[in-house]
Amino acid sequence: MGFYYGSSGPPKEDPPPGSWRETIAIIFAVFKALAVPLGILFGAVIGLVLVILAFTVSGWLGLGLIAAVVLALAGYGVWEAKHPPEVG
């Protein structure tokens, strides 16, 4: 009947709670995993705000900012095409 109602012995002691070092280690692990996605998200929002601000100052400034982003992405693509990763 111990299977249904538990053992007839005294209850086991709970393990001691984690220390502050374990807590800090877990916090750093979570922040490390979320750093890149949050950086991309915040970067995209800040970039969008800068483009909107540039268009409020001047249409040409906004278009120039968009052109600079497009040229930077194209340049990165060309650089990656000329420097393929070494496998093996």
Secondary structure, DSSP 8 states (H G I E B T S, - for coil): -HHHH--SS----------HHHHHHHHHHHHHHHHHHHHHHHHHHHHHHHHHHHHHH-HHHHHHHHHHHHHHHHHHHHHHHHS-----
